[in-house]
Amino acid sequence: MIERSRGFAIIGDFRKGEDRIGLADDLTFGALTIVPRGNDTVIRLGSQRLAIVENVSPTVFTFNDFVFV
């Protein structure tokens, strides 16, 4: 799960269609910025880095890849 007050997570084994990334209940998908960094994806909220998803392109992420907990 990613949260705004916990630093950032490193996700090394995300599989599209099999996994979903948990978002703390104070986050919304629409507020996130999902950008490339080399072969990885960085998920941000404003200027705060929330997560790095290793070896996954940011273009694969949609609303359905997240779950709100």
C-alpha angles and dihedrals in degrees: 000000000000123000134178095234101046104073112245135315127225112215111194104169108043113152118192111236093015104057136046128196115234117230122200112245093255092062129080129198091234092058093056125096113210114195140164125256109180106299092341137077125234119207113204139179103207105310094337116103109221103173147356116214108201122225095357125115116233090230092073095062121101135161088272092064090069133067124197115228 
